[in-house]
Amino acid sequence: MKRYTQTQKLTIAGICIALYIAVMMCTQTFAFGQYQVRIATAMYGLSAIFPFLIVPFGIANVISNTIMGGLGPLDMIGGGIVGIVTTSVIVLAKKYGCGNWCILFAITLIPGLGVPVWLSVLLDLPYWLLASSVLVGQFVCGLAGAALVTALEKSFAVNIAAERK
């Protein structure tokens, strides 16, 4: 695994936070609807390659929910916690040798079952109704996240092999 300097880590983290927010801004029409397809959460998968992105993705989620969410502090803080938990699970799963399928499950299940906990209170809707709709949207994001990491890993492997020649 490549070692990164603090400057490189900070730069990658800043780019990922900015990209997460930009993607959320561009996709907010379907990121906050009945089926929340928050395609930016596919970026959580990047923590499998860059484990130092755990907290930055939590921060990105807090900023995103602050700017676009409109549901107040509970949604902002809850989103940040779910982002940190999701990326932590991805990092741990990859550390223990799980394949990229773990990214699909983490991105689908943790936000899909976690976010409705406070949304059901804030929106006064049944938990399982919200969970079922958020799970559908997050499944799409989980697939995208797993595909993103798989493609990047293959690209990195090709680049590393080329450097060795």
Residue pairs with C-beta under 8 A, 6 or more apart in sequence:
4 12
4 50
4 52
9 50
9 52
12 50
12 52
12 53
13 52
13 53
13 56
14 56
16 43
16 46
16 50
16 53
16 56
16 57
16 60
17 56
17 57
17 59
17 60
17 63
19 40
19 43
20 40
20 43
20 57
20 60
20 61
20 64
21 40
21 60
21 63
21 64
21 67
23 39
23 40
23 43
24 31
24 38
24 40
24 64
24 68
25 67
25 68
27 37
27 38
27 39
27 40
28 68
30 36
30 37
31 37
31 38
31 39
31 40
31 68
32 68
32 69
34 133
35 133
35 134
35 136
35 137
36 115
36 133
36 134
36 137
36 138
37 137
37 140
37 141
38 111
38 137
38 138
38 141
39 140
39 141
39 144
40 60
40 64
40 141
41 83
41 86
41 107
41 111
41 138
41 141
41 145
42 107
42 141
42 142
42 144
42 145
42 148
43 57
43 145
43 148
44 57
44 83
44 86
44 87
44 90
44 103
44 106
44 107
44 145
45 90
45 100
45 103
45 107
45 145
45 146
45 148
45 149
46 53
46 57
46 148
46 149
46 152
47 53
47 54
47 57
47 87
47 88
47 90
47 91
48 90
48 91
48 93
48 94
48 100
48 103
48 149
49 149
49 152
49 153
49 156
51 91
51 94
51 95
53 87
54 84
54 87
54 88
54 91
55 84
57 83
57 84
57 86
57 87
58 80
58 81
58 83
58 84
58 87
59 80
60 83
61 79
61 80
61 82
61 83
62 76
62 77
62 79
62 80
62 83
64 79
65 71
65 75
65 76
65 79
65 80
66 76
69 75
69 76
69 79
71 119
71 122
72 122
74 118
74 121
74 122
75 118
75 119
75 122
78 114
78 115
78 117
78 118
79 115
81 114
82 110
82 111
82 114
82 115
85 110
85 114
86 106
86 107
86 110
86 111
89 102
89 106
89 110
90 102
90 103
90 106
90 107
93 102
93 103
93 106
94 102
100 146
100 149
100 150
100 153
101 146
103 142
103 145
103 146
103 149
104 139
104 142
104 143
104 145
104 146
105 142
106 142
107 138
107 141
107 142
107 145
107 146
108 135
108 138
108 139
108 141
108 142
109 135
109 138
111 134
111 138
112 131
112 134
112 135
112 137
112 138
112 139
113 131
113 135
115 130
115 134
116 127
116 128
116 130
116 131
116 134
117 127
119 125
119 130
119 134
120 126
120 127
120 130
123 130
